[in-house]
Amino acid sequence: MIMRPIRSQVSGVLAALSFAFLLLPLTEAQGQTPAQPVFSAGQAQIVPAFADSTEWIRHDLWVETEFDSDGDGRLDRMHVSVVRPKQTETEGLKIPVVYETSPYYAGTGSGDLRYFWNVRHEIGETPPPRLEMPPAPYRSLRPTISRSQIHTWVPRGFAVVHSSSPGTGLSQGCPTVGGPNESLAPKAVIDWLNGRARGFTSPDGNEEVVAYWTTGRVGMTGTSYNGTLPLAAATTGVEGLEAIIPIAPNTSYYHYYRSHGLVRSPGGWLGEDIDVLFDFINSGDPERRPWCIEDVRDGELMQNMDRITGDHSDWWAARDYLPVVGNVRAATLMAHAFNDWNVMPEHGVRIYEALKEQGTPVQFYFHQGGHGGAPPLEMMNRWFTRYVYGVENDVESDPRAWIVREGAERLEPTAYQDYPHPEAGPVTLHPLAGGVQTGGLSLNRGASQGSETLVDNFSFSGATLAMAEWTDHRLLYATPELSGPVHISGTPRITIRLAASKPAANLSVWLVSLPWTEPRGREPQPITDNLITRGWADPRNHRSISQSEPLVPGQYYELSFDLQPTDQIIPAGARIGLMIFSSDRDFTLWPDPGTELTVALDRTALELPVVGGEGAFRRAAEVEGG
C-alpha cells in the first residue's frame, strides 16, 4: 500500500535563466532588497532567505467542505497544516503551494494478513467471515500532519500544505475509499487557498483563517494513495490546481481489486479488499467511527464490492477516475513502475492515454522497479516551475516519455518521443504443442496443434512453475533463442480458447524471459529480470466483465484480455515465454487443487507490441520466410 541529474536527453532546458517575481516594496527605512524566488535552468532554486527552517511559519486549521459524510448534519471540516517562508508575513510575499493529502498521516490499522479475507475457498462461494481489524489509533492532540515535501519546496519559494483525508486523523467525516468526498476534500482546500472556501482555527469554532499569503496556484503530488488523491482533486476541475505529479496512483478501485472479472488481490496484500482498506485508514474521531462503520463500510462497501462474482458494476464505475478525466485541466506528470504489482502499471497508462488524447499537458516517467519511486527532482521542479509558478521554461517541448532502462540507475531515465514507442507494432505469436515441458511460440501456426491440459494447484508459485522442466500445473511456450534484442513497448494481449472441468476457475497468464534466474529483492514481491508482465481473468466473464455466467464443464469458451503494460528490452540469448496456468498463489483465490483447464492451441494467440514490428521480431528470432 508504499539526486543524480537526468542524462543530457532533457531538451529545451534554458541555460542560466533567472526570473524574479515582483514583490511588495520595502520601506526605505528597512533599507534592504526583499527576498525573491529565483529560477535558473528552468527550475526554482534554493533561496538562502527561504531556507532557514527556524524562521518558517507553521500553523494548522480546519477547512469547511461542501459535504457531510459522517451523518452529523454539519459540513465536514478537513484538518490542514501550512508551512511557509517568513517573508510571506514580513515582506508581503505571495507564493504558490505544493500540496499533499493522505489518509495515512494519522496512523493506520494493522497490516497483519489475519485481518484480511481468507482466500482459501472455492471460486464463486461465499467467503468465510474475516476477523475484525483492531481499530486504527486516534491522536486527539494537534500533531504536525506531515513533514513530507517541506524541505524540498519551501526553500525554493513554495508554501507546503498537508491535509488529512475525510475520517482520518483530526479531519471530520468518514473514509469512503474512492467516494466523492475524497475528491471534494482536497478541492475544498484548494478553494480555501483561492478565497472560495472558509477555514477555521478549530474543528467546531467560528474564528476564520484566510490564506492571504498565496497566489492560489497549487501543485499536488504524492505516492500510492497519496498519488491517487491529486488525480481525484483534478477530476473536479477545481480552479487553481495547475499541476499534479501522481506517483503510482490507483486510478480505479475495480482495477485495483479485480481483473477482468476475477477477484484478485494487490501484490503483497493477499486477501485485501476495499472494506479492508477502509479499516486500515479509519483513524478519525472514535465517536463517529461506529456510524462510519455501519453506514459506509457495512452499509455500502461490503454490500456492493461482491467477492463472489467479481463482476464490474455501476458502483465500481463510480470509483474509477477515467470516466471523469475529461474534467482534468491540471498539467500532469505521471510516474509509475513496470514491476509495480501492487498498483499495477495500467493505472497510470490508462490516464496518460486519456489526457494525451484530450490535449492536457502530460508526461510519463517509468522505471523498472516496484511500487513507488518519484521522478528525478529536476523533472518535478521543471514541471512545478512551469505550471505552478508560471515560468516559461519550455518543459512542454520535452519528450513525453522517460523510461529507466534495464540496469540503469532509477533516476537516470532515457527520453522517448512517446509511450508506447511510436515504432511499436503488433506481432502475433502462436503456441505450439509441448507446453507441459516447453512448447514453441511462433509467428507461424503451422499444422493443427490440438489441445493441451493443465491441472490447477495453488501450492506452487508462478516462479516455481516457470522454472519447472516438466509439470502439468502450467503450460509454457517459448520462442527460439533470440539472436538480437527485442524491444517490447505497450500492452500485450492474449486471446485464448479453453474449457474447464468445473463451473468456475482462475486464469493467470505470465509473459517471461527464459532461462529463469533467481529473483532479486525480498518477498512477497521479488523483482526478477525474468518477469516481463502478467495478467489475470475470470473465464466466467468471457462475454463481459459486468456479467459472469457459470462455465459448462468441458465446453470451450473464448476470451481476450490485456496483460499489464510494459516496456522492456529482451536481450539476445533469451527466449520469450508465454505461461498459462490457473491459480496464482500471490494474487488469486485458492480453490481446491484439481481443476483442469484445457487450452485449444489453434485458437490461442499472443499479440506482442514490438518496436519495429514483425520485421524486427523476425530478424531477432531468425524466423525464415514472409
Rosetta blueprint (number, residue, H / E / L):
1 M L
2 I L
3 M L
4 R L
5 P L
6 I L
7 R L
8 S L
9 Q L
10 V L
11 S L
12 G L
13 V L
14 L L
15 A L
16 A L
17 L L
18 S L
19 F L
20 A L
21 F L
22 L L
23 L L
24 L L
25 P L
26 L L
27 T L
28 E L
29 A L
30 Q L
31 G L
32 Q L
33 T L
34 P L
35 A L
36 Q L
37 P L
38 V L
39 F E
40 S E
41 A L
42 G L
43 Q E
44 A E
45 Q L
46 I L
47 V L
48 P H
49 A H
50 F H
51 A H
52 D L
53 S H
54 T H
55 E H
56 W L
57 I E
58 R E
59 H E
60 D E
61 L E
62 W E
63 V E
64 E E
65 T L
66 E L
67 F L
68 D L
69 S L
70 D L
71 G L
72 D L
73 G L
74 R L
75 L L
76 D L
77 R E
78 M E
79 H E
80 V E
81 S E
82 V E
83 V E
84 R E
85 P L
86 K L
87 Q H
88 T H
89 E H
90 T H
91 E L
92 G L
93 L L
94 K L
95 I E
96 P E
97 V E
98 V E
99 Y E
100 E E
101 T E
102 S E
103 P L
104 Y L
105 Y L
106 A L
107 G L
108 T L
109 G L
110 S L
111 G L
112 D L
113 L H
114 R H
115 Y H
116 F L
117 W L
118 N L
119 V L
120 R L
121 H L
122 E L
123 I L
124 G L
125 E L
126 T L
127 P L
128 P L
129 P L
130 R L
131 L L
132 E L
133 M L
134 P L
135 P L
136 A L
137 P L
138 Y L
139 R L
140 S L
141 L L
142 R L
143 P L
144 T L
145 I L
146 S L
147 R L
148 S L
149 Q L
150 I H
151 H H
152 T H
153 W H
154 V H
155 P H
156 R H
157 G L
158 F L
159 A E
160 V E
161 V E
162 H E
163 S E
164 S E
165 S L
166 P L
167 G L
168 T L
169 G L
170 L L
171 S L
172 Q L
173 G L
174 C L
175 P L
176 T L
177 V L
178 G L
179 G L
180 P H
181 N H
182 E H
183 S H
184 L H
185 A H
186 P H
187 K H
188 A H
189 V H
190 I H
191 D H
192 W H
193 L H
194 N L
195 G L
196 R L
197 A L
198 R L
199 G E
200 F E
201 T L
202 S L
203 P L
204 D L
205 G L
206 N L
207 E L
208 E E
209 V E
210 V L
211 A L
212 Y L
213 W L
214 T E
215 T E
216 G E
217 R E
218 V E
219 G E
220 M E
221 T E
222 G E
223 T E
224 S L
225 Y H
226 N H
227 G H
228 T H
229 L H
230 P H
231 L H
232 A H
233 A H
234 A H
235 T L
236 T L
237 G L
238 V L
239 E L
240 G L
241 L E
242 E E
243 A E
244 I E
245 I E
246 P E
247 I E
248 A L
249 P L
250 N L
251 T L
252 S E
253 Y H
254 Y H
255 H H
256 Y H
257 Y H
258 R E
259 S E
260 H L
261 G L
262 L E
263 V E
264 R E
265 S L
266 P L
267 G L
268 G L
269 W L
270 L L
271 G L
272 E L
273 D L
274 I H
275 D H
276 V H
277 L H
278 F H
279 D H
280 F H
281 I H
282 N L
283 S L
284 G L
285 D L
286 P L
287 E L
288 R L
289 R H
290 P H
291 W H
292 C H
293 I H
294 E H
295 D H
296 V H
297 R H
298 D H
299 G H
300 E H
301 L H
302 M H
303 Q H
304 N H
305 M L
306 D L
307 R L
308 I L
309 T L
310 G L
311 D L
312 H L
313 S L
314 D H
315 W H
316 W H
317 A H
318 A L
319 R L
320 D E
321 Y L
322 L H
323 P H
324 V H
325 V H
326 G H
327 N H
328 V L
329 R L
330 A L
331 A E
332 T E
333 L E
334 M E
335 A E
336 H E
337 A E
338 F L
339 N L
340 D L
341 W L
342 N L
343 V L
344 M L
345 P L
346 E H
347 H H
348 G H
349 V H
350 R H
351 I H
352 Y H
353 E H
354 A H
355 L H
356 K H
357 E H
358 Q H
359 G L
360 T L
361 P L
362 V E
363 Q E
364 F E
365 Y E
366 F E
367 H E
368 Q L
369 G L
370 G L
371 H L
372 G L
373 G L
374 A L
375 P L
376 P L
377 L H
378 E H
379 M H
380 M H
381 N H
382 R H
383 W H
384 F H
385 T H
386 R H
387 Y H
388 V L
389 Y L
390 G L
391 V L
392 E L
393 N L
394 D L
395 V H
396 E H
397 S H
398 D L
399 P L
400 R L
401 A E
402 W E
403 I E
404 V L
405 R L
406 E L
407 G L
408 A L
409 E L
410 R L
411 L L
412 E L
413 P L
414 T E
415 A E
416 Y E
417 Q L
418 D L
419 Y L
420 P L
421 H L
422 P L
423 E L
424 A E
425 G E
426 P E
427 V E
428 T E
429 L E
430 H E
431 P E
432 L L
433 A L
434 G L
435 G L
436 V L
437 Q L
438 T L
439 G E
440 G E
441 L E
442 S E
443 L L
444 N L
445 R L
446 G L
447 A L
448 S L
449 Q L
450 G L
451 S E
452 E E
453 T E
454 L E
455 V E
456 D L
457 N L
458 F L
459 S L
460 F L
461 S L
462 G H
463 A H
464 T H
465 L H
466 A H
467 M H
468 A L
469 E L
470 W L
471 T L
472 D L
473 H L
474 R L
475 L E
476 L E
477 Y E
478 A E
479 T L
480 P L
481 E L
482 L L
483 S L
484 G L
485 P L
486 V E
487 H E
488 I E
489 S E
490 G E
491 T L
492 P L
493 R E
494 I E
495 T E
496 I E
497 R E
498 L E
499 A E
500 A E
501 S L
502 K L
503 P L
504 A L
505 A L
506 N L
507 L E
508 S E
509 V E
510 W E
511 L E
512 V E
513 S E
514 L E
515 P L
516 W L
517 T L
518 E L
519 P L
520 R E
521 G L
522 R L
523 E L
524 P L
525 Q L
526 P L
527 I E
528 T L
529 D L
530 N L
531 L E
532 I E
533 T E
534 R E
535 G E
536 W E
537 A E
538 D L
539 P H
540 R H
541 N H
542 H L
543 R L
544 S E
545 I L
546 S L
547 Q E
548 S L
549 E L
550 P L
551 L L
552 V L
553 P L
554 G L
555 Q L
556 Y E
557 Y E
558 E E
559 L E
560 S E
561 F E
562 D E
563 L L
564 Q L
565 P L
566 T E
567 D E
568 Q E
569 I E
570 I E
571 P L
572 A L
573 G L
574 A L
575 R E
576 I E
577 G E
578 L E
579 M E
580 I E
581 F E
582 S L
583 S L
584 D L
585 R L
586 D L
587 F L
588 T E
589 L L
590 W L
591 P L
592 D L
593 P L
594 G L
595 T L
596 E E
597 L E
598 T E
599 V E
600 A E
601 L H
602 D H
603 R H
604 T L
605 A E
606 L E
607 E E
608 L E
609 P E
610 V E
611 V E
612 G L
613 G H
614 E H
615 G H
616 A H
617 F H
618 R H
619 R H
620 A H
621 A H
622 E L
623 V L
624 E L
625 G L
626 G L
